Amino acid sequence: MMGRFFNVIFIIGLLLVSITKVPSVQADITTEIIRTQVEQITTIGELSIGEEGIASVSVLPELYERCGFCLLWDNPDNVTTLMQEIANIGEDGLNPEDYHFRALSKLHARIKAAESPVPEMLADFDLLLTDSLIRLGYHLIFGKVDPEDLDPHWNLSIEIDDRDPVVSVEEVLKTGDLVKALDDLRPTHIAYKNLKIALAKYRDIQAGGGWKPLPTGETLKIGMTDDRVPALRKRLSISGDLQDATIDSTFFDEQVQKAVKHFQRRHRLTVDGAVGKNTLEALNVPVETRIDQIRVNLDRARWVLHAIGGKFVLVDIAGFQAYFFLEDGIIWESRVQVGRPYRRTPVFRSDIKYLVFNPTWTVPPGILRRDILPAVKKNPNYLKERNINVIDRQGNIINQDAIDWSQYPKRGFPYMLRQDPGPNNALGLIKTMFPNKHLVYLHDTPSRSLFERENRTFSSGCIRVEKPFELAELLLGNPAKWNQESFNAVIASKKPHTITLPKHIPVLLLYWTVAVDQEGKVHFKKDPYNRDKAVLEGLEEEFKFRKRPFGKQRPTL
C-alpha cells in the first residue's frame, strides 16, 4: 500500500512541468546558496534541508565543488528518471522515504506552482536529488543495513572497481542514463533477481487480501472429512501449492495431500502430507511476515552477491545445506548439521586449502571447559570410551587415572585432549580445512542419524557434512587419481593423511532464510539463530546520518 501511495504522488508530480531555465541573476544567487550549504557540510560535517538530513558528506560536496556549485539537475529528464527509480525502489525491498521521496515530490510541485522559483527552493531541490542518488547507489551496492553492526566477525568485503564515484555521478548526469547506471549497481546474481520476483509475488498476494489463519484442531490427514479442509484448500490455493481444485470440499483427498507436501517442501518441514503442529504453524504465518522475510534476504543478498562467482562452496546455515557452485550453477549439494543456537556457526568467508583423512580431533578450549571436563567428572571413563588421550606440552600421553579432575576448570587445564582417528572420531573420517580464527571447518560425523532431523542445529559451531567424500572429489578435481576407491585406500591406513588442494577454493558460510529454486518456487526457512529480526529493524529504521565511515568494508558516502 505504501508503494502505491508513493507512486500516486509521483504521477501527480510528473503532470507538472519540470524546472525551467533559471535566469542568470537567480542562478548566481542559487550558486551562492549551494556554496554556503556545501561549506557547512565540509566544516561541521552535516546539513539539514527542512526535516531531511544530507547523508553524503564526502561525494556530494566534491560534486558541487567540481562544477563551481552549479545546479546539477538542470536536465528535467534526469529528475523524472530519478523520481521514478525512487518510487519503484520498493521492488528491491527498500523504502522510498530513505531517499527523500516525499520531500522531493513536494518541492517539485512548489517549484512548478511558482512563477519564478526562489533560489533557496532550487538549491534545496538540487541538493536533495543529489543526496538521494548517492544514497540509492550506496544501498544497492552495500545494502542498507551494515552487517558489521550486527556481527563484529564479519569479513566478507565487496570488491568495487577503482572508478571515482564523483566522476561516475558526473557521467551519469551528463549522459542521462540513470536507469542503466542504477541497475548496474544491483547484484547481477540470479538469486537477487529471483528474490525480487518472489517479493512482487507475495505483495500481490497481500494486495489480494492475503490469507486467514487456519483454526487449530487434530492433525488433518488424507481420507478425513473436516470442516477446516475448505479453509486449508483456500490457503494452499492462495500460495500456489494447490491448483485446479474444488475449494469448498471438506474432504482431505490425494490432491490436498500432494499440495500439503509441496508446501512442506517449500518450508523445509517433514514431508508427510499431514497438517500437524509444525505445518499449521507455518501455514498461519501472515503474508506480511513472509514479505518482510524476503526483504531481509534481499538486503543480505546486497551484502554478499556482488562478490560471488566462479567456483565456490556455500554453506547455507539456516537452510542446513551445503552447495558446490560452478559459475551460477549448483553441481552438488548435501545436508549439513550446524551449531546449536548457543554455539552458533559464524558467518564468514575463507579459502579451502587442504583435506585431512583419518583426522585426529584436538578438543577446542571452549568445548573442553563447557562439555568435556563436566562429563569426565560424572563419568571417569568418559575419555577412554571415546579414545581420547590426555597429552602434555611435550606430546606425551598422560595416565588419565593419575589426574585430579576435581580441580578443573577452577585452575587452568595444563594438558591437551586429542581423539585418535577412527569412525567414532568426532570429525568422522575426513575434514575439509579452511584455516580461520573461529576454529570452524567442514567435516564428516559419526552422528549420521541426525541428518534426518528437520532442524539440524547439533554441533558446537563446525559444519557436519552428510556427503563429505563427494565434496572431497569435487574439491580435488582429479577423479582419475582421487575417487572413492583411492579415498578408501587412504582411510584403510588408519593414519592421518593430508592432501593439499591444487588451487584454493573459496567457501562462504552464509545465513539465508529465503531461497528461490531453479523452478521459481519460493522456499521459506526457520530462523534458528533469530538473526532476521535485527536486519528487519535496520531496514525499518530511518536513514541514519553517520559521521564515521560505513564499516571497515564500506567507504564514506
Buried (B, 14 or more C-beta within 10 A) or exposed (E): EEBEEBBEBBEEBBEEEBBEEBEEEBBEBBBEBBBEBBBBBBEEEEBEBEEBBBBBBBBBBBBBBEBEBBBBBBBEEBBBBBBBBBBBBBBBBBBBBBBBBBBBBBBBBBBBEEEEBBBEBBBBBBBBBBBBBBBBBBBBBBBBBBBBEBBEEBBBBBEEEEEEBBEBBBEBBEEEBBEEBBEEBBBBBEBBBBBBBBBEBBBEBBEEEBBEEBEEEEEBBBEBEBEBBBBBBBBBBBBBBBEEBEBEBBBBBEBBBBBBBBBBBBBBBEBBBBBBEBBBEBBBBEBEEBBBBBBBBBBBBBBBBBBBEEBBBBBBBBBBBBBBBEEEEEEBBBBBBBBBEEBBBBBBBBBBBBBBBBBBBBBBEEBBBBBBBBEBEEEEEBBEEBBBBBBEEEEEEBEBEEBEBEEBBEEEBEBBBBBBBBEEBBBBBBBBBBEBEBBBBBBBBBEEEBBEEEBBBBBBBBBBBBBBBBBBBBBBEEEEEBBEEBBEEBBEEEEBBEBEBEEBBBBBBBBBBBBBEEEEBBBBBBBBBEBBEBBBEBBEEEBEBBEEEBBEBBBEB
